[in-house]
Structures are given as structure tokens and as C-alpha cells.
Amino acid sequence: MSEFEPAYLELLRSGELKRRVEEAHSMLEECRLCGRECRVNRLESVKGAVCRTGEKAVVSSFNAHFGEEAPLVGQNGSGTIFFTNCNLKCQFCQNYQISQLAEGREDSPEEIAATMLHLQSQGCHNINFVSPTHVIPQIMAALLIAAEKGLQVPLVHNTGGYDSLEALRLLDGIVDIYMPDMKYADEKVGRRYSKVKEYPQVNQAAVREMHRQVGDLVMDEQGVALQGLLIRHLILPNGLAGTAEIAKFLAEKISPETYLNVMSQYRPMYKAHEYPRINRRPTMEELQEAVTLAHEAGLTRLDERRPRLVWLVR
């Protein structure tokens, strides 16, 4: 795997990356980047856009992050860029200051490109875009600049999983590693706790497309991810995340080799106190049941580091 090259470099050489950047930018005129397809003209206004983001992306922070999945972190960390705002309204969001309270500053594509190159210079194994769905055109514009200046590490699309197929197809051959959440298996649960319609349908279609593009997770000799799909599944109290259904979908419709991180760090944050069924942490029994359900569904690559008697906060 020593000859591995990030997917976007071939598109850069052919000129296709530049064409895709232009196409992505045009989508901001009638935004269809996520499953909401609000069709707001974000070049003129953010009024009506759930993501509250206009022509410029808003960045909260960036760093070499060592708290991500082990295949992303390696020895030198994942080069993580946290984007402000979100296309979801999760009432329990652990990072609500960023996703809901809009903490951050507007950055130009040139500034984001400089951040990407800085993280690469620090030895980070990848560039990890957190909450990128609503700023895909801005990321692509920055990538074109960074790639022309020597960026050559894999890209991670670290998303809440409510991505439109139209936007994902623009990323085909650009993103190396997809890391979506699979939050809910029940549409009514998604509507109640993330204020979004048809989450399972949109999410599953997105995961299918992501896997079509990059396949199962591939790692180098040191166990660092190079390409492929990782799934994050946060366990909610009272079985609200729908683990059995999600694990079955992954094993039967995607691949039994899908890398699944069963995440145990849920705690009631933001507005969770207003919803009795999510106003507590999952019990150890609920966490262990989730792991068992994933195994029983036939998944063979399960990250079980977190369901244990230690509460970790992402």
C-alpha cells in the first residue's frame, strides 16, 4: 500500500477537479447539498437555510486530533477541521456550541487550503472535515488550491449522514474515506430528535453511494486508513438508535466487512432535558446489547473500544 495516492490527485491532473469545483459552486444558487434540499440561494442570503451558512464556510477550529477512530489517528493524529453549523438539529448534540450556536469565523477557500497544508506539515495522516455536508462547494474550492500546492494525504468526509446523492456524486474520486453517522433506523425518531424528515431513507441511500465509491475500509501496514467506509453509530438510551435494524442493513445491503464504531459516549446535552426518553446515559446493559446485536447481524469489523465502564466524551 506504499504506492497509495489520494483519489483527488488524478482529478487534479485531468482538470476534472476544477470542473467539479465550478459545478459544486453553482449548487449554492439553489442548494441541494443535503437531504433537506431547501433550494435556498446561499450566494445571496442564508434566510431559510437550516445550516445558516452562506457563500463562505465558517470554521470553528482545527487541530491534530487524537480522539478519532484508531485507523484515522495513527501515530500523528487526524488533521481535523471543524465546520460551524449543521444541516441537522440534534436535540442532544454533544458539540452544540459549534453546530447550533454558530461559534466560529468565516474562512475563504484560500484560508481553508492553508489550514489543510498546515495540518499535513504537522504529519497528520489525513484531512478530516467534520460536519462538511453544507459546505461541500467551499471545501472543494479549498482542495483545488491545496492540491495545486502539494496536498497529498487522504480526505475524510465526517458527516451526520444526511447527505444528498447529488452532492455525494460530485465527491466521487475526491473523498478517500467516508465516515458517516447512522443515527436512527426509525423515521419518527429522527424527526423528533433531529428535526429532520426521512432520515433513515436518506441516510441509507447515502451510505450505499459512499460504499459504491470507496468500498470497505483499507489500511496500510501500520493500521492507518487509506480508503473506504467507516460507520459511526451512537447508542441512545431506550433503544432509540435502532441498532438491530442498522446492523442488519450494513451486513446485508452494504458489506459484512463494514467497519462499525459502536459509540458509547452519549450523555444528555443541549436540549435533551426536554425529552424524557433521552435525558439519561445508556446503561452498560444497553451498550453491551448493541455490541451483541451488531455481531449477531453478521458484522465482523466492530470497534468495541468504547462500550465499557468508562464514560468517554468525544
C-alpha positions in Angstrom: 0.0 0.0 0.0 3.1 2.3 0.0 2.1 3.4 -3.6 -1.3 4.7 -2.5 -2.2 8.1 -3.9 -5.3 10.1 -2.8 -8.1 10.0 -5.3 -8.3 13.7 -5.9 -4.8 14.0 -7.5 -5.8 12.2 -10.6 -8.8 14.6 -11.0 -6.4 17.5 -10.5 -4.1 16.3 -13.3 -7.0 15.7 -15.7 -8.7 19.1 -15.0 -11.8 17.4 -13.7 -11.3 18.7 -10.2 -11.6 22.3 -11.4 -14.7 21.5 -13.4 -16.3 19.8 -10.3 -15.5 22.9 -8.2 -17.4 25.1 -10.6 -20.3 22.7 -10.6 -20.4 22.5 -6.9 -20.3 26.3 -6.5 -23.3 26.6 -8.8 -25.3 24.3 -6.5 -25.2 27.1 -3.9 -27.6 29.1 -6.1 -30.4 26.6 -5.3 -28.9 24.5 -2.6 -29.4 20.7 -2.8 -26.4 19.6 -0.8 -28.2 17.7 1.9 -31.3 15.6 2.3 -33.4 18.7 3.1 -32.9 20.2 -0.4 -34.0 23.6 0.8 -33.1 25.2 -2.5 -32.2 28.5 -0.9 -29.8 30.8 -2.9 -26.9 30.8 -0.5 -24.9 33.2 -2.7 -27.4 35.9 -1.8 -28.8 35.1 1.7 -28.8 32.4 4.4 -32.5 33.1 5.2 -34.4 29.9 5.1 -31.3 27.7 5.1 -31.2 25.4 8.1 -27.4 25.4 8.0 -27.3 29.2 8.3 -24.3 29.3 6.1 -23.9 31.4 3.0 -21.2 31.6 0.4 -18.3 31.3 2.9 -17.7 28.3 5.1 -17.5 29.0 8.9 -14.7 27.2 10.7 -14.8 26.6 14.4 -11.3 25.1 14.9 -8.7 22.8 13.5 -6.1 20.5 15.1 -4.2 17.3 15.0 -7.0 15.2 16.6 -6.2 12.1 18.6 -9.7 11.3 19.8 -11.0 9.9 16.5 -11.2 6.3 15.4 -7.8 4.5 15.6 -7.5 4.0 11.8 -7.6 7.7 11.4 -5.4 8.7 14.2 -2.3 6.5 13.7 0.8 8.0 15.4 0.4 11.6 14.3 -3.3 12.3 14.5 -6.1 13.1 12.2 -5.9 16.6 10.7 -9.4 17.7 11.7 -11.2 20.9 10.6 -14.5 21.5 12.5 -17.1 23.4 10.4 -19.6 25.6 12.2 -23.3 24.9 11.8 -25.0 21.8 10.7 -27.9 20.5 8.5 -29.3 18.6 11.4 -30.9 19.9 14.6 -30.0 17.1 17.0 -31.6 18.0 20.3 -28.9 16.1 22.2 -25.8 17.4 20.2 -22.6 16.9 22.2 -21.0 19.8 20.2 -24.0 22.1 20.2 -21.8 25.2 20.7 -20.4 24.6 17.2 -23.4 23.0 15.5 -26.2 25.1 16.9 -24.8 28.2 18.5 -22.6 29.0 15.5 -19.3 29.6 17.2 -16.6 30.2 14.5 -15.4 32.5 11.9 -15.8 32.8 8.1 -12.8 31.5 6.2 -12.1 31.9 2.5 -11.1 28.9 0.3 -7.5 30.2 0.4 -7.6 30.2 4.3 -9.0 26.7 4.4 -6.4 25.5 1.9 -3.7 26.9 4.1 -5.1 25.1 7.1 -5.1 21.8 5.2 -1.5 22.3 4.2 -0.5 23.2 7.8 -2.1 20.1 9.1 -0.3 18.0 6.5 3.0 19.7 7.5 2.4 18.6 11.1 2.4 15.0 10.0 -1.3 14.3 10.2 -2.4 11.2 8.3 -5.4 12.7 6.7 -7.5 15.9 6.4 -10.7 15.2 8.3 -13.7 17.5 7.5 -16.2 17.4 10.4 -19.8 18.5 9.5 -18.9 19.1 5.8 -22.2 18.4 4.2 -23.4 22.0 4.0 -20.0 23.3 2.8 -19.0 20.8 0.2 -18.5 23.5 -2.5 -16.3 25.6 -0.2 -14.2 22.5 0.7 -13.8 21.6 -2.9 -12.6 25.1 -3.8 -10.1 24.9 -1.0 -9.0 21.4 -2.1 -8.2 22.7 -5.6 -5.9 25.3 -4.1 -4.3 23.0 -1.6 -3.8 20.1 -4.1 -2.0 22.5 -6.5 0.3 23.5 -3.7 1.2 19.9 -2.7 -1.6 18.4 -0.6 -1.3 14.6 -0.8 -3.0 13.0 2.2 -6.4 11.2 2.1 -9.6 13.2 2.7 -12.2 12.2 5.3 -15.8 13.2 4.9 -17.0 13.0 8.5 -20.7 13.6 8.3 -24.0 13.3 10.2 -25.1 11.1 7.3 -27.9 13.2 5.9 -26.2 13.9 2.5 -27.8 14.2 -0.9 -26.9 11.8 -3.6 -26.3 14.8 -6.0 -23.6 16.2 -3.7 -22.0 12.8 -3.0 -21.6 12.1 -6.7 -19.6 15.3 -7.0 -17.3 13.9 -4.4 -16.7 10.6 -6.3 -13.0 10.3 -6.9 -12.3 13.2 -4.4 -13.1 11.7 -1.0 -11.0 8.8 0.1 -12.6 7.9 3.4 -16.3 8.4 4.2 -17.2 8.4 7.9 -21.0 9.0 8.2 -23.2 8.6 11.3 -26.1 6.2 11.1 -28.2 7.8 13.8 -31.6 6.3 13.5 -33.5 3.4 11.9 -36.9 4.9 12.6 -38.2 8.0 10.7 -40.3 9.2 13.6 -37.3 9.1 16.0 -35.2 11.1 13.5 -38.0 13.6 13.1 -38.4 14.0 16.9 -34.8 14.2 18.0 -33.0 15.8 14.9 -35.9 17.7 13.4 -35.4 16.1 10.0 -37.7 14.1 7.7 -36.9 10.6 6.3 -33.6 10.3 8.0 -33.3 6.5 7.5 -34.2 6.6 3.8 -31.8 9.5 3.1 -29.1 8.1 5.3 -29.2 4.6 3.9 -29.1 5.8 0.3 -26.1 8.0 1.2 -24.2 5.1 2.8 -24.9 2.9 -0.3 -23.4 5.6 -2.5 -20.4 6.1 -0.2 -19.6 2.4 -0.2 -20.0 2.3 -4.0 -17.4 4.9 -4.3 -14.8 3.7 -1.8 -15.6 0.2 -0.7 -14.7 -1.4 2.6 -12.0 0.2 4.7 -8.4 -0.4 3.6 -5.5 0.3 5.9 -1.7 0.4 5.4 0.8 -1.8 7.2 0.6 0.5 10.3 -3.2 0.2 10.5 -3.8 3.8 9.2 -6.8 4.2 7.0 -6.2 4.9 3.3 -9.6 4.5 1.7 -13.0 3.1 2.5 -16.1 3.4 4.6 -16.3 3.7 8.4 -19.7 3.9 10.1 -20.4 5.7 13.4 -23.4 4.6 15.4 -24.1 6.4 18.7 -26.1 4.3 21.2 -29.0 6.2 22.6 -31.0 5.2 25.7 -34.1 3.1 25.4 -33.0 1.6 22.1 -33.9 4.7 20.1 -30.9 4.4 17.7 -32.3 1.2 16.2 -29.1 -0.7 16.4 -30.5 -4.1 15.2 -32.0 -2.6 12.0 -28.9 -0.6 11.2 -26.5 -3.5 11.8 -28.7 -5.7 9.6 -28.8 -3.1 6.8 -25.0 -2.9 6.9 -24.4 -6.6 6.9 -26.9 -7.4 4.2 -27.0 -4.4 2.0 -23.5 -2.9 2.3 -20.9 -5.5 3.4 -20.3 -7.7 6.5 -16.8 -6.3 6.4 -18.1 -2.7 7.1 -16.1 -1.1 9.9 -18.6 -0.1 12.6 -17.8 2.0 15.6 -20.4 1.4 18.3 -20.2 4.7 20.3 -20.9 4.8 24.0 -20.3 8.4 24.8 -23.8 9.7 24.7 -24.8 12.0 27.6 -27.8 14.3 27.7 -26.6 17.7 26.4 -28.1 20.8 24.7 -31.9 20.3 24.9 -32.0 16.6 25.9 -33.5 17.5 29.3 -36.7 18.5 27.4 -37.1 14.9 26.2 -37.5 12.3 29.0 -36.5 9.3 26.9 -33.1 10.7 26.1 -32.5 12.5 29.4 -30.0 9.9 30.7 -26.9 8.0 29.6 -27.3 4.5 28.2 -26.8 1.7 30.7 -24.0 -0.8 30.4 -26.6 -3.4 29.6 -27.9 -1.3 26.6 -24.3 -0.8 25.4 -23.5 -4.4 25.5 -26.7 -5.3 23.9 -25.8 -3.0 21.0 -22.5 -4.8 20.5 -24.2 -8.2 20.6 -26.8 -7.1 18.0 -24.1 -6.0 15.7 -22.3 -9.3 16.0 -25.5 -11.3 15.5 -26.3 -9.3 12.3 -23.0 -10.7 10.9 -20.7 -7.6 11.1 -17.1 -8.7 11.5 -15.2 -5.4 11.9 -16.6 -3.9 15.0 -14.8 -1.2 17.1 -15.7 -2.2 20.6 -13.2 0.1 22.4 -15.8 2.4 23.8 -18.7 0.3 25.3 -17.0 -0.2 28.6 -17.1 1.1 32.2 -15.5 4.4 31.3 -17.6 7.3 30.0 -15.7 9.0 27.2 -16.7 12.3 25.7 -16.0 12.9 22.1 
